[in-house]
Every structure is written in C-alpha cells, then in structure tokens.
C-alpha cells in the first residue's frame, strides 16, 4: 500500500512540482488549490500526511490545519506547514493550529521524503 500525500497550495507551480517529486519517489499524491478544496478531497482520499501552504486566499494554512485537526477522523493525520518565511512566529502559530512540523520553500525531494518518513512511519506503528 503506497503512502497517500496531500499537497494544499494555491500556487499551481508548487503543486505540480511537488506532485512530480513525490510521485517519482513512489507516493500517491492528491493536490488541492486551497483549504476549501482540501477539506472536500480529504474525505474522499484519506491521506496519510498533508502538506499545507501557510499563505493562501480564503482559508489560510493555519485555518485549514485547524479544520483538519478538529475533525475526529483526521485528528491524527500529520499536517506539515509549508512556508517561504522561516519565522519563529510562523512556526509557533503552526503548532498552535496543530501542525507537526514546518518546512521552508523551496524544498527538495529528499527533505519531503524525510518528513513523510518521520511522521507516517510513526503513525503506522502507532495504529498498526
């Protein structure tokens, strides 16, 4: 069973690039253009881990993360914040919203794979 990864980012370029990097690494990838789209796709796809951009229109990454974490079915799903800003405030705010980690843009395939392995393996051990 391959790991399902969701990428939520309003940048088409980031979504396509990340999808290509992760597909090449053997992951099943679902993308969403914003938090609203993500919320509907999460129910259909039940991802193992979710990467959420902080700066998005309508629902920002913090709001999206909070919504995911407030849903009983997805409370345990790791949410990783993506940001081009590496501020302490952003990291702290992400933690308050319920995110597990913060990854800076631009990121590499190796960085993403390491984050996925760190969080998804632990989840699988805990539930399996």
C-alpha positions as CSV (number, residue, x, y, z in Angstrom):
1,X,0.0,0.0,0.0
2,X,1.6,3.3,-1.1
3,X,1.6,6.3,1.2
4,X,-1.0,8.9,0.2
5,X,0.2,12.5,0.4
6,X,-1.9,15.6,0.0
7,X,-0.4,18.9,-1.1
8,X,-2.5,22.1,-0.5
9,X,-1.1,25.2,-2.1
10,X,-2.6,28.0,-4.2
11,X,0.5,28.0,-6.5
12,X,-0.1,25.7,-9.5
13,X,3.7,25.6,-10.0
14,X,4.3,24.4,-6.4
15,X,1.5,21.8,-6.6
16,X,2.8,20.4,-9.9
17,X,6.4,20.4,-8.9
18,X,5.7,18.7,-5.5
19,X,3.4,16.2,-7.1
20,X,6.2,15.3,-9.6
21,X,8.8,15.0,-6.9
22,X,6.7,12.8,-4.7
23,X,5.2,10.7,-7.5
24,X,8.8,9.9,-8.6
25,X,9.6,8.9,-5.1
26,X,6.7,6.4,-5.2
27,X,4.0,8.2,-3.3
28,X,0.3,8.6,-4.3
29,X,-0.3,12.3,-4.5
30,X,-3.5,14.4,-4.2
31,X,-3.4,18.1,-4.7
32,X,-5.8,20.9,-3.7
33,X,-5.6,24.6,-4.7
34,X,-6.9,25.9,-1.3
35,X,-8.3,24.9,2.1
36,X,-11.9,24.5,0.9
37,X,-10.9,22.1,-1.9
38,X,-8.6,20.3,0.5
39,X,-11.5,19.7,3.0
40,X,-13.7,18.1,0.4
41,X,-10.8,16.0,-1.0
42,X,-9.6,14.8,2.4
43,X,-12.9,12.9,2.9
44,X,-12.5,11.2,-0.5
45,X,-8.8,10.3,-0.3
46,X,-8.0,9.9,3.4
47,X,-4.3,11.0,3.0
48,X,-1.6,9.7,5.3
49,X,0.0,13.1,5.6
50,X,-0.9,16.6,4.5
51,X,1.4,19.5,3.4
52,X,-0.4,22.9,3.7
53,X,0.9,26.2,2.4
54,X,0.5,29.0,5.0
55,X,-0.2,31.9,2.7
56,X,-3.4,31.1,0.8
57,X,-6.5,33.1,-0.1
58,X,-9.9,32.4,1.5
59,X,-8.7,29.8,4.1
60,X,-5.0,30.2,5.1
61,X,-2.9,27.3,6.1
62,X,-3.4,27.8,9.8
63,X,-7.2,27.8,9.4
64,X,-7.0,24.7,7.1
65,X,-4.8,22.9,9.6
66,X,-7.2,23.8,12.5
67,X,-10.2,22.4,10.5
68,X,-8.4,19.2,9.7
69,X,-7.3,18.7,13.3
70,X,-10.8,19.5,14.7
71,X,-12.3,16.6,12.6
72,X,-12.3,13.4,14.7
73,X,-11.5,11.3,11.7
74,X,-8.3,13.3,10.7
75,X,-7.1,14.5,14.1
76,X,-4.2,12.1,14.0
77,X,-3.2,12.8,10.4
78,X,0.1,14.7,10.4
79,X,-0.1,18.2,8.9
80,X,3.1,19.9,7.8
81,X,3.1,23.7,7.2
82,X,4.8,25.0,4.0
83,X,6.2,28.5,4.0
84,X,8.6,30.8,2.3
85,X,9.1,32.6,5.6
86,X,11.2,31.0,8.3
87,X,9.9,32.9,11.2
88,X,9.7,31.7,14.8
89,X,6.2,33.3,14.9
90,X,5.0,31.2,11.9
91,X,6.3,28.0,13.5
92,X,4.7,28.8,16.8
93,X,1.4,29.7,15.1
94,X,1.5,26.4,13.1
95,X,2.0,24.4,16.3
96,X,-1.0,26.2,17.9
97,X,-3.1,25.3,14.8
98,X,-2.0,21.6,15.3
99,X,0.8,21.1,12.7
100,X,3.5,18.6,13.4
101,X,6.3,20.4,11.5
102,X,7.2,23.4,9.3
103,X,9.1,23.1,6.0
104,X,10.6,26.0,4.2
105,X,10.2,26.7,0.5
106,X,12.0,26.0,-1.7
107,X,12.3,22.4,-0.5
108,X,14.0,19.3,-2.1
109,X,12.6,15.9,-2.8
110,X,14.8,14.5,-0.1
111,X,13.5,16.9,2.5
112,X,9.9,16.0,1.8
113,X,10.6,12.3,1.8
114,X,12.4,12.6,5.2
115,X,9.4,14.5,6.7
116,X,7.0,11.9,5.3
117,X,9.1,9.0,6.7
118,X,9.4,10.7,10.1
119,X,5.7,11.2,10.5
120,X,4.0,8.4,8.5
121,X,6.0,5.5,9.8
122,X,5.4,6.7,13.4
123,X,1.6,6.9,12.6
124,X,1.6,3.5,11.1
125,X,3.4,2.0,14.1
126,X,1.0,3.7,16.5
127,X,-2.1,2.4,14.7
128,X,-0.8,-0.8,13.1
